[in-house]
Amino acid sequence: MNRLSTALGCLLSCSALAENPIPELAAWEEKVQFECNAPFENVPGPKASALGGFSYEHRGATVKVRRDSEAKKGPVKLGVLAGIKDAEPETRAALKTFLSAFGAADVEAILIGGDTAEQPEQLEQVYEFLVQMTTRPMLSTTGNTERAGSHNYAIAKQRKAGHTQLLNGGLLRRYDGAGFDMVSLSGCHDKTFLHLSGGYKG
């Protein structure tokens, strides 16, 4: 499915929601658990949580995030991590350096831009490490290496353990921040892409 058809599908799903509302957030999350990009559905009954100085209000594909205390004045600052690939000691050391810099800059959120890890076990290890290192909001999307199901499962595992700062940018399509918004569009694992076994063949 290409990005245009994904976007059209989201619009169609939104128009159909009025006729077929989904009663609970949990039911909706189960419905879309294998999707690369969930539709922009407005699920009734927001679910709220708080962690590390930030509060979260979930309503379907939208999450509203606010600081418990007033943020510093000035432009919004975001941290970006992408292409993490694995959870090896060298990678962990590099991530610690970046996360420390994000903390010093007092970023509003950290974006994890895909290609986090190809193997499900490595993906789980990366997320487990990140949630132990920071309680700042982290919005993660897939690249073309991680499969949607593995990505969604790895994040759900950490969230069920209480690490609500880790947000799934495939299921949560809109991040409603204080004075800014982010809209996510994940990549999708496609077996027609080349992975590890070779390079470009023209």
Secondary structure, 3 states (H helix, E strand, C coil): CCHHHHHHHHHHHHHHHCCCCCCCHHHHHHHCCCCCCCCCCCCCCCEEEEECCEEEEEECCEEEEEECCCCCCCCCCEEEECCCCCCCHHHHHHHHHHHHHHHHHCCCEEEECCCCCCCHHHHHHHHHHHHHHCCCCEEECCCCCCCHHHHHHHHHHHHHCCCCCEEECCCCCEEEECCEEEECCCCCCCCCCCCCCCCCCC
